[in-house]
Amino acid sequence: MSDYANKEGSSSNKEGSDVYVSTTAAPQQQFYDPSKESFWTRAGLNWESYKRAPGTTGGLKVSGDAAHIDPLKEGSNPMLQQKMKPRHLQMIAVGGSIGTGLFIGTGQALRNGGPLGILIAWSLIGVMLINVTQCLGEMCIMYPVSGGFYTLAIRFLDEGFGVSLGYNYLLQWTVVLPLELTAAGITVQYWTGSVPIAAWITIFWFLIIFVNIFGTLGFAEEEFWSSCLKLFVVVMFIFIGIVMNVGGGPDSGDGSYTSYVGGRYWRDPGPLANGFKGVCAVFVTAAFSFAGTELVGLAATETPDPRKTMPAAVKGTFWRITVIYLSSLLIIGLNLPYNDERLLGGNDGTAGTSPFVIMVDKAGIAGLNHLINVTICISVLSIGLSCVYAGSRVLTALAETGYAPRVFAYVDKSGRPLWSVLFVLAWGPIAYVNVSSSGGDVFNWLLALSGLSTLFTWEPFASATFGHSVEELPFRAMGGIWGSVFGCVLVVLVLIAQFYIAVWPIGGTSSDPLEAAETFFLSYLAMPILLALWLGVYAWKRTLPKALKDIDLDTGRKSWLTVDEMREYRAERALAPMHVKIFRALFSN
């Protein structure tokens, strides 16, 4: 049963108080209790587990006095079960989005933008993302509702925009799934080209299907352990890259790192590959590499106490950006020239080779290249699972709000949104186009489309926070309203930069109008799709932006502490020793 506040039963309204509502008075007030099911049903390993769950578990903790809210009102509690543990959520936030965008996509980014260009692009996108995740945490801790930011966009902004956002986000992940399977084939071909790429696509697709049998817990455990491996390899790579840069590389390599390198490649061939245009061209790759960070907002509804676990996950974004991404990119830019032919987009037939692998190959460090390639393969599996997780949760929320067929609202006894999961998985076979097409071309096309979709998804996170009473918020965005404004401005500027590259691409605009149009839409197709969805919903529902008086601030809310209670709570925390305050500011709430 869930903990719900009750005026008669409440002993305290302070932070962490657990008070209960009796659910035995009327049969219709009962919550579904999965713990009474067998282990095999809870784990999703028998036929019973596939039957529809009879109701919500009500497993989300509520703080404060919410006796006037019906806990079984539709939308107050998700049908999904709260199976994620704090360690799952934190590792999803810190390592969940480390994948092909960093390990492989940085190759073409370095080739297009140069070492300075990739640092500028990733820094700006990183600053934007820090503000976005802070705003996301502010909303999803207060409202851990099904569908996360999609549902909140409908409620706080505009139904038409919210639905277009939801379908755009669904499209993003259905596209990224075959992209990751494509990347798997490219990556494995580093070892052997004798096995058809279709075989590798099939193997990875079936692995993703297998893990999804175990539902949320299967995804969470895989993410936890794969994130641990990815973080270990990246941190190890940073230290090894520093040693290589100062001339500590072994003699077994090609001699590139047996003497001091320093900033040699910043001088020749230079810091920027294609000037300002090159920097603009890298933005979409940077955005794609961070895609998935917003998963913590979706996962908030599947963890028992978002108020306790979400702040650490949100603040972990800052450390991932500064320590993991920027350090890795600095090392890559110092140790590899942007005109190295083995980078993605080169001409020697090894377009899928990661810049991480190129460096250890040049240094001649035996075995490390294989470890990195194994990590890339696991990253592909990880991001592929994220595709299914994120896409299925948003599709389920679309169905619950009446904007998708009701069948997709089906959640089984194991907590899986069954038909939504199957729908997203069905997009995987698109990757088989690699049997007859260039894997690199497909990678670039899907990369641009999904990266731009990510930017559209992030923009409303910041704008949706306006109008909140900050005194009642259990978690406050670091930059406040101005952080939201800054995040929105950066998103718009990056979209403008990508439009500039779509119209005037690197290498010049083709004289053939059809080829020029194709180049534009390959880079900017997500924009007309988003606008078409928005206009379609407007024509259907005639929705307009929400007036303040019409915004529902109650349904799904899990923090009902008053302004006075929150002031008392924060005053108590202000008495903590300085080292505790510093730790909370950096890593907690």
Phi, psi and omega in degrees: 000160182263162177265116179233139184288144181216131183300318182290324186265358187282127176262340181198144177254011182283169178309131174088358180292139181243111180233154194237149171252131178291131179246022182257353184292322181223136183303327183288352180264013180278141171267156175281132182248097182296338182296342178279350177280165178290163178302319184294327177288315180297325181278352179080027188249012173222172184292331180299327183295339182274355178285152182299135174295135185288349179176180179287149177278341184060037189273004180270131181289140178244133177254135176093191187264107179236034185295337182277358181255130176286114183293344180259007176298138182302129182097344181287325180223136181286154174289335180294150183267152185267082184257348183281140176261163181306321181295327178296310184297318182293320180285330174297320181289319186279315187242356187297328183263005175281112184202220184295333178300320179275313188286325183244314185300333179294342177297306178291327178299316178296322180294322182277322188253339185082171184296323178286322181300318181290326178293318179296311184296312181293327178294314180295315178295325179295315177299317177302315185291325176301315178294320180296314182291328175297316178294321178299316178297320179302320182280313190282342173285321177286321184232079177280071187263161178299132181087353175051239187297331178298309181297321180291326177296320176297318186283321188260337185248280185199136182299315181299315179294320180298317180292317178297322176297315181298314180289327175297318180292320176298315178299320179305311185283329175292333176280321183292329180302305175295332175300315180293322176294323174298314179298326178298315179297318179297317184293315183293333179293351172298326181274315184206142175252006184281338180268129180302142181299331178299326180294316179293321177300316180297316181300311182292324179296317180290328174297318179296318177298317182299312182297327181290345174300327183274004173065214185301317183294323177297315178298315184295317180293318178298318180296321181298308185286323178292325177294321176301315180295315182298317179296318179300313183293318182294316179297318177299318179298321180298314180294317178296320179298324178295315179298318180296321183294328181269008174095018182266015180290156181288161179283351183284350181272201181271009177089002183295331188237024176269354174227166185300129180260311179055232180259030184306314185280350172282336177270321181215109019273355176126169183280333183237131183278320183223032177063212181299322181296324179295320177297315179299323182292339184274342184305315184293326176293319178297317179298318179298321182295334179267356181302135182109346178300325182288358179299334179297331177291322176289323183287344181303328182283349181246022171236140190298325186225080182302328182297330181274322189262333185292319183303317180296322179293319181295315182287340175296338178300318181300316183289325178295319182292312186284315186276314187278300188289305186293323177295316179298316182294323178297316180296316180299314181294330178282327189259350180230133172285147184290348179261016175296127187293343182276351178294153178305124186104358177286184189240013185257011175089357178248051186296336183275004184284131180285146175298333175297314181291321180303316183296313183287333174294315180295327180282341180075030179275105187294133174090329184292326178298324179290323177298316179296318180293323174299318179297321177297317179299317178294324177297321177299315177299318181297310181292326176299319176293323176298323177303312182292318181297306184293313181298318182291324181291320179289321177298321176298317178295322176300319179291320181294331179266005174088013183249013173211158179309139187299337181300332181284355174275359181293122174236128185271181186291343176271000178087014179267130169284084201302305185289330176293319178298315180296324179298313181292319179300329183294345179278347182304318183298350174303332181298342181291354175299340179293345178297328182238359183237167178287125178298322179297319179295316179297318178303312182297319182295312181291326179299313181295317182295312183287326179296318178293322177300324178299318180297318178298325181291320185288329188304313183289344178303316182287316185289335185284353183272349183297139175095355178285148174275108187293337180297328184268351184288129177290340176220129181253135176298137186304318183268000181060210181296321182291329173296322177296315179299315181297318178299316179298316181298317180296319178300314181297317180297320179292322177296322177295317179298320179291326176296319178300316180290327179293323181278318181238076185291165174299133183096352178096159180278137180292146177285343178276116183303322180294318179293322178296319178295320179297317179299319180297311185288334175295331180266336190228022184296330183296331181295306178297330177296314179299313181295321179297318178296317181298312180295324179297316179292324178296317179296329182280311188253346184055046182275149177233162177305144185292136168279151183304323182290343183262357183281129179276109181257009185250313186299126178083358181289137183240002175235112183243023177289137182284172178300316180296320179294321179291324177295320178295318179299314182288328177294321177296319181289334179292344180275356181293154177301159185299319182295328177290319178298318180295317179299315180297320181295326184271325191234348186224213183241000000 
